[in-house]
Every structure is written in structure tokens, then in C-alpha cells.
Amino acid sequence: MELANHLFFRLYQCANMLHKTGTRAVEEEGLTTQQWAVLGALSRPEAEGGMSVGDLARYLMVSRQNLSGLLSRMERDGHIGSAPDGRDRRSRLITMTDSGREVWIVQAQPKIHHYYEQALEGFSVSDITHSLHYLLKLLENMKRLDDDTEPTPTQSGADV
């Protein structure tokens, strides 16, 4: 258990340092690591037509509530747009604007790549591959824990 505690504490510290140092890397563009993640998600070829708020929240593994304020700020800043989803009018479709694409591709990405080089200094390709493998394995286990804790109708107070 002590080894597991050390591992999870270091993971917690890495997440905090990612937010701190990653945001510093793109702050001149007016971005945070959370906004960087949204733009990265929307820049993928499979998201070319946009993503629903729910799909974006699931992809980023955040709550819709946490994502809502972030998306509002990004829309205010002109990085993203939102419109009713043609397939489901109750759902909003989030897309990257031309201005957001310019910020993402021209301004932020070179700084992000430089950040990666600095943060991964001393890592071999093998080190990075193994780290990714173990993080994905840990993430899958955590997802399973999350699925196990989803409230059932009786746990959420709903009538059966």
C-alpha cells in the first residue's frame, strides 16, 4: 500500500504541475491547459463536424458542469462556437472557430511541442511508450471503478 500511495501522490503532483507549467507555456495565447485540451479534442479529424457537449465531456473525462463554464469562456474569447445539433435540437454542437484554429495551430502548438520536449527531457522513445502503456492501463482500471459507482435507479432515489 505504501508503494501505491507514493505512485498516486506522484500522479497527483504531476497533474498539478501539468496545469501550472502547461498553462504557463500557452498563457500568452490566453489559454489554460483545460482550454488546450478542448482545442486538441476539437482539432481531431473525427471531430471535424463538431462535438456535442456530452461527447466532449466524455472524451475529456470531465463533468458537463465543469465543462460548461470553460466552454462559455472559450466562446466569449472566440475560440469555439456552439449551435444546436441538427440531429438533436436539445444538444449543442461545439466547433472550433477559424480564430480558434489560428490560435491552436499557429500560436499554441509550437509552444506545446516545446513544452513536451522540455517535460520529456531524458526520456527515450521506449520510456515514453512504456509510460503511456502503464497510464492507459491505470486509466482503464479507474474507468471501471467509475462505471462501478454510477448510481442505479434505486441509489439515485428514482422509483423502480
Stockholm file with secondary structure:
# STOCKHOLM 1.0

chainA/1-160         MELANHLFFRLYQCANMLHKTGTRAVEEEGLTTQQWAVLGALSRPEAEGGMSVGDLARYLMVSRQNLSGLLSRMERDGHIGSAPDGRDRRSRLITMTDSGREVWIVQAQPKIHHYYEQALEGFSVSDITHSLHYLLKLLENMKRLDDDTEPTPTQSGADV
#=GR chainA/1-160 SS CHHHHHHHHHHHHHHHHHHHHHHHHHGGGTCCHHHHHHHHHHHSGGGTTCEEHHHHHHHHTCCHHHHHHHHHHHHHTTSEEEEECSSCTTSEEEEECHHHHHIIIIIIHHHHHHHHHHHTTTCCHHHHHHHHHHHHHHHHHHHHHHHHTSCCTTTTTCCC
#=GC SS_cons         CHHHHHHHHHHHHHHHHHHHHHHHHHGGGTCCHHHHHHHHHHHSGGGTTCEEHHHHHHHHTCCHHHHHHHHHHHHHTTSEEEEECSSCTTSEEEEECHHHHHIIIIIIHHHHHHHHHHHTTTCCHHHHHHHHHHHHHHHHHHHHHHHHTSCCTTTTTCCC
//
